[in-house]
Amino acid sequence: MNRTGRALTLGCLLLLQPLLALAEGSNSLLIPATGRCTLNVAPEDLENALKACERTAQSGDASAQYELGEFYYSATPRNLESALKWFEKASLQGNAQAQYRLGSMFYRGEGVKANNVQAYILLKMAAVNGAEDALDLADEVTEQMPRDELEHATQVLGQIFRRYLLELQNAESRSPFSPLP
């Protein structure tokens, strides 16, 4: 994508920021403001830290879910099945980094069958949620996609955002385009 196109896309995505401010905590595209688990500990403390992080992640904490995904993704040997599970959970809650990592896994076929449509959708959502490198990787994915796949992915993404705007409208019983209070 050329610089003008990228700037225009990023500008459009930034226009969504006032809309994000209207959203309720249950909004599926937003990152909840909750605590994090810490897995950067001494090797002898890792087992306890992992158990504590898993409890936090099981309770629905998206940051803990992402941290667990990263742990399993980066572990030696890698545990891509566990990484995928935690990235999916965090991604569904709008965690941008989990969406980015999940999108890259679908693009590269890491732990899942490669799927450019799924990768493109996840990467665009990650970009909206603040993952800085997501647009660059989405551009890379786009170059590998036939036109019909790109059209399908764009339609699905449009449906996701339409549903999101409806959530915003219903959350405050007003238009998401009305001025902020």
Backbone hydrogen bonds in HBPLUS format (Angstrom, degrees):
<---DONOR---> <-ACCEPTOR-->    atom                        ^
c    i                          cat <-CA-CA->   ^        H-A-AA   ^      H-
h    n   atom  resd res      DA  || num        DHA   H-A  angle D-A-AA Bond
n    s   type  num  typ     dist DA aas  dist angle  dist       angle   num
A0006-ARG N   A0002-ASN O   2.88 MM   4  6.14 161.5  1.92 158.7 164.7     1
A0007-ALA N   A0003-ARG O   2.80 MM   4  5.95 161.8  1.83 150.6 155.9     2
A0008-LEU N   A0004-THR O   2.87 MM   4  6.04 156.4  1.92 147.4 154.1     3
A0009-THR N   A0005-GLY O   2.86 MM   4  6.05 161.2  1.89 147.9 153.3     4
A0010-LEU N   A0006-ARG O   2.80 MM   4  5.97 169.9  1.81 154.3 157.4     5
A0011-GLY N   A0007-ALA O   2.79 MM   4  5.88 151.8  1.87 141.6 150.4     6
A0012-CYS N   A0008-LEU O   2.91 MM   4  6.16 155.1  1.97 148.0 154.2     7
A0013-LEU N   A0009-THR O   2.93 MM   4  6.24 156.1  1.99 150.1 157.2     8
A0014-LEU N   A0010-LEU O   2.86 MM   4  6.11 150.1  1.95 146.9 155.3     9
A0015-LEU N   A0011-GLY O   3.08 MM   4  6.35 134.8  2.29 139.0 150.6    10
A0015-LEU N   A0012-CYS O   3.16 MM   3  5.12 129.8  2.43  92.7 106.0    11
A0016-LEU N   A0013-LEU O   3.07 MM   3  5.46 150.3  2.16 105.6 114.5    12
A0017-GLN N   A0014-LEU O   3.03 MM   3  5.47 160.2  2.07 112.0 118.2    13
A0019-LEU N   A0016-LEU O   2.88 MM   3  5.13 119.9  2.25 105.5 121.9    14
A0020-LEU N   A0016-LEU O   2.95 MM   4  6.30 146.4  2.06 152.6 163.5    15
A0020-LEU N   A0017-GLN O   3.05 MM   3  5.01 119.0  2.44  94.8 110.1    16
A0021-ALA N   A0017-GLN O   3.19 MM   4  6.53 142.6  2.34 147.1 156.4    17
A0022-LEU N   A0019-LEU O   3.11 MM   3  5.41 143.9  2.25 104.2 114.1    18
A0023-ALA N   A0020-LEU O   3.17 MM   3  5.36 148.7  2.27 104.4 113.3    19
A0027-ASN N   A0024-GLU O   3.14 MM   3  5.61 163.9  2.17 118.3 120.8    20
A0045-ASP N   A0042-ALA O   2.83 MM   3  5.36 149.2  1.93 119.2 128.9    21
A0046-LEU N   A0043-PRO O   3.29 MM   3  5.16 156.5  2.35  99.3 106.2    22
A0049-ALA N   A0045-ASP O   3.00 MM   4  6.18 162.3  2.03 156.5 162.3    23
A0050-LEU N   A0046-LEU O   2.78 MM   4  5.91 156.4  1.84 155.0 161.1    24
A0051-LYS N   A0047-GLU O   3.08 MM   4  6.31 157.3  2.13 144.1 149.7    25
A0052-ALA N   A0048-ASN O   2.98 MM   4  6.21 162.5  2.01 150.1 154.8    26
A0053-CYS N   A0049-ALA O   2.88 MM   4  6.04 156.4  1.93 145.5 152.7    27
A0054-GLU N   A0050-LEU O   2.84 MM   4  6.03 156.0  1.90 148.3 155.0    28
A0055-ARG N   A0051-LYS O   3.02 MM   4  6.28 154.8  2.08 147.2 153.4    29
A0056-THR N   A0052-ALA O   3.08 MM   4  6.35 160.0  2.12 146.8 152.1    30
A0057-ALA N   A0053-CYS O   2.81 MM   4  6.03 158.5  1.85 150.9 157.6    31
A0058-GLN N   A0054-GLU O   2.77 MM   4  5.89 159.1  1.81 149.6 155.3    32
A0059-SER N   A0055-ARG O   3.12 MM   4  6.32 137.4  2.31 138.1 148.5    33
A0059-SER N   A0056-THR O   3.22 MM   3  5.22 129.7  2.49  93.0 106.0    34
A0061-ASP N   A0056-THR O   3.36 MM   5  5.93 161.8  2.40 148.8 145.9    35
A0060-GLY N   A0057-ALA O   2.93 MM   3  5.29 159.3  1.97 111.1 117.2    36
A0065-GLN N   A0061-ASP O   3.00 MM   4  6.28 154.7  2.07 148.5 156.5    37
A0066-TYR N   A0062-ALA O   2.90 MM   4  6.12 156.8  1.96 146.1 151.9    38
A0067-GLU N   A0063-SER O   2.87 MM   4  6.13 163.0  1.90 149.6 154.5    39
A0068-LEU N   A0064-ALA O   2.93 MM   4  6.14 159.5  1.97 150.4 155.2    40
A0069-GLY N   A0065-GLN O   2.96 MM   4  6.20 156.5  2.02 144.8 151.8    41
A0070-GLU N   A0066-TYR O   2.85 MM   4  6.18 159.7  1.89 157.9 162.9    42
A0071-PHE N   A0067-GLU O   2.88 MM   4  6.11 155.1  1.94 145.7 153.2    43
A0072-TYR N   A0068-LEU O   2.96 MM   4  6.23 169.2  1.97 158.2 158.8    44
A0073-TYR N   A0069-GLY O   2.85 MM   4  5.94 149.1  1.94 146.0 155.9    45
A0074-SER N   A0070-GLU O   2.90 MM   4  5.92 154.1  1.96 148.7 154.0    46
A0075-ALA N   A0071-PHE O   2.93 MM   4  5.83 120.9  2.29 140.5 155.2    47
A0079-ASN N   A0072-TYR O   2.97 MM   7  5.10 175.3  1.98 147.3 147.6    48
A0083-ALA N   A0079-ASN O   2.98 MM   4  6.22 164.2  2.01 153.9 159.1    49
A0084-LEU N   A0080-LEU O   2.83 MM   4  5.83 162.5  1.86 143.5 148.3    50
A0085-LYS N   A0081-GLU O   3.11 MM   4  6.31 160.0  2.15 142.7 147.9    51
A0086-TRP N   A0082-SER O   3.05 MM   4  6.35 166.7  2.07 157.2 158.8    52
A0087-PHE N   A0083-ALA O   2.86 MM   4  6.01 163.3  1.89 156.5 162.0    53
A0088-GLU N   A0084-LEU O   2.89 MM   4  5.98 158.6  1.93 151.7 157.2    54
A0089-LYS N   A0085-LYS O   3.18 MM   4  6.45 159.7  2.22 144.7 149.6    55
A0090-ALA N   A0086-TRP O   3.04 MM   4  6.25 169.6  2.05 153.9 156.2    56
A0091-SER N   A0087-PHE O   2.79 MM   4  5.81 153.6  1.86 146.8 155.2    57
A0092-LEU N   A0088-GLU O   3.01 MM   4  6.18 154.9  2.07 150.0 154.7    58
A0093-GLN N   A0090-ALA O   3.08 MM   3  5.26 142.8  2.22 100.6 111.6    59
A0095-ASN N   A0090-ALA O   3.12 MM   5  5.47 164.6  2.15 143.8 140.5    60
A0094-GLY N   A0091-SER O   2.89 MM   3  5.07 162.6  1.92 110.7 115.1    61
A0099-GLN N   A0095-ASN O   2.96 MM   4  6.25 156.6  2.02 153.5 160.9    62
A0100-TYR N   A0096-ALA O   2.86 MM   4  6.09 155.0  1.92 147.6 154.9    63
A0101-ARG N   A0097-GLN O   2.89 MM   4  6.09 167.1  1.91 147.6 150.9    64
A0102-LEU N   A0098-ALA O   2.83 MM   4  5.91 163.8  1.86 148.9 154.2    65
A0103-GLY N   A0099-GLN O   2.83 MM   4  5.91 157.8  1.88 144.5 151.2    66
A0104-SER N   A0100-TYR O   2.92 MM   4  6.20 154.6  1.99 149.7 156.6    67
A0105-MET N   A0101-ARG O   2.90 MM   4  6.18 147.7  2.01 145.1 154.5    68
A0106-PHE N   A0102-LEU O   2.96 MM   4  6.29 155.6  2.02 151.3 157.2    69
A0107-TYR N   A0103-GLY O   2.94 MM   4  6.15 150.3  2.03 142.6 151.5    70
A0108-ARG N   A0104-SER O   2.90 MM   4  6.03 159.6  1.94 147.9 152.6    71
A0109-GLY N   A0105-MET O   2.77 MM   4  5.56 119.1  2.14 136.8 151.1    72
A0110-GLU N   A0105-MET O   2.91 MM   5  4.75 151.5  1.99 134.2 140.7    73
A0115-ASN N   A0106-PHE O   2.90 MM   9  5.31 153.4  1.98 129.9 138.3    74
A0119-ALA N   A0115-ASN O   2.95 MM   4  6.15 161.3  1.99 151.8 158.1    75
A0120-TYR N   A0116-ASN O   2.86 MM   4  5.91 163.8  1.89 146.4 150.4    76
A0121-ILE N   A0117-VAL O   3.08 MM   4  6.33 167.0  2.09 154.1 156.9    77
A0122-LEU N   A0118-GLN O   3.02 MM   4  6.19 171.9  2.02 155.3 157.6    78
A0123-LEU N   A0119-ALA O   2.89 MM   4  6.02 160.4  1.93 153.0 159.0    79
A0124-LYS N   A0120-TYR O   2.96 MM   4  6.15 156.8  2.01 150.7 156.5    80
A0125-MET N   A0121-ILE O   3.04 MM   4  6.27 157.5  2.09 149.3 155.6    81
A0126-ALA N   A0122-LEU O   2.85 MM   4  6.06 153.5  1.92 146.3 154.4    82
A0127-ALA N   A0123-LEU O   2.96 MM   4  6.19 149.5  2.05 141.8 149.5    83
A0128-VAL N   A0124-LYS O   3.11 MM   4  6.42 157.0  2.16 145.8 150.9    84
A0129-ASN N   A0125-MET O   3.02 MM   4  6.28 148.9  2.12 145.6 154.3    85
A0131-ALA N   A0126-ALA O   2.87 MM   5  5.31 171.7  1.88 143.8 140.9    86
A0130-GLY N   A0127-ALA O   3.10 MM   3  5.12 159.0  2.15 101.6 108.1    87
A0134-ALA N   A0131-ALA O   3.24 MM   3  5.55 157.7  2.29 110.9 117.6    88
A0137-LEU N   A0133-ASP O   3.19 MM   4  6.52 164.6  2.22 157.1 160.8    89
A0138-ALA N   A0134-ALA O   2.81 MM   4  5.96 152.3  1.89 147.6 156.5    90
A0139-ASP N   A0135-LEU O   2.91 MM   4  6.12 148.1  2.01 143.8 151.6    91
A0140-GLU N   A0136-ASP O   3.12 MM   4  6.46 149.6  2.22 141.3 149.4    92
A0141-VAL N   A0137-LEU O   2.89 MM   4  6.22 155.1  1.96 149.7 156.3    93
A0142-THR N   A0138-ALA O   2.86 MM   4  6.07 159.4  1.90 147.6 153.5    94
A0143-GLU N   A0139-ASP O   3.13 MM   4  6.41 149.0  2.23 144.9 151.5    95
A0144-GLN N   A0141-VAL O   2.89 MM   3  5.29 143.4  2.02 110.0 121.1    96
A0145-MET N   A0142-THR O   3.13 MM   3  5.18 158.4  2.18 105.5 112.2    97
A0149-GLU N   A0146-PRO O   3.12 MM   3  5.48 122.3  2.47 107.4 121.0    98
A0150-LEU N   A0146-PRO O   3.12 MM   4  6.44 161.3  2.16 157.1 162.8    99
A0151-GLU N   A0147-ARG O   2.93 MM   4  6.17 158.1  1.98 152.9 158.8   100
A0152-HIS N   A0148-ASP O   3.00 MM   4  6.16 157.6  2.05 142.3 148.4   101
A0153-ALA N   A0149-GLU O   2.88 MM   4  6.11 165.7  1.90 153.4 157.1   102
A0154-THR N   A0150-LEU O   2.92 MM   4  6.06 156.5  1.97 146.7 153.3   103
A0155-GLN N   A0151-GLU O   2.97 MM   4  6.19 152.2  2.05 145.9 153.2   104
A0156-VAL N   A0152-HIS O   3.00 MM   4  6.30 163.0  2.03 155.1 159.1   105
A0157-LEU N   A0153-ALA O   2.95 MM   4  6.11 163.1  1.97 148.8 153.8   106
A0158-GLY N   A0154-THR O   2.90 MM   4  6.05 151.4  1.98 141.8 149.9   107
A0159-GLN N   A0155-GLN O   2.98 MM   4  6.30 151.6  2.06 147.7 154.9   108
A0160-ILE N   A0156-VAL O   2.99 MM   4  6.31 154.6  2.05 150.5 157.5   109
A0161-PHE N   A0157-LEU O   3.03 MM   4  6.32 161.7  2.07 151.7 155.6   110
A0162-ARG N   A0158-GLY O   2.90 MM   4  6.08 148.9  1.99 145.4 154.6   111
A0163-ARG N   A0159-GLN O   2.99 MM   4  6.16 161.8  2.03 148.6 152.8   112
A0164-TYR N   A0160-ILE O   3.00 MM   4  6.23 150.0  2.09 141.9 150.9   113
A0165-LEU N   A0161-PHE O   2.91 MM   4  6.15 157.1  1.96 146.6 151.5   114
A0166-LEU N   A0162-ARG O   2.99 MM   4  6.29 151.8  2.07 146.2 154.1   115
A0167-GLU N   A0163-ARG O   2.96 MM   4  6.28 148.9  2.06 144.5 153.0   116
A0168-LEU N   A0164-TYR O   3.03 MM   4  6.40 154.5  2.10 147.8 154.4   117
A0169-GLN N   A0165-LEU O   2.92 MM   4  6.22 157.6  1.97 148.0 154.2   118
A0170-ASN N   A0166-LEU O   2.92 MM   4  6.12 164.9  1.95 152.5 156.0   119
A0171-ALA N   A0167-GLU O   2.85 MM   4  5.92 141.8  2.00 144.6 155.4   120
A0173-SER N   A0169-GLN O   2.90 MM   4  5.50 112.9  2.36 136.4 153.7   121
A0174-ARG N   A0169-GLN O   3.08 MM   5  5.07 136.2  2.28 139.8 146.2   122
A0178-SER N   A0175-SER O   3.17 MM   3  5.41 169.0  2.18 110.3 112.9   123
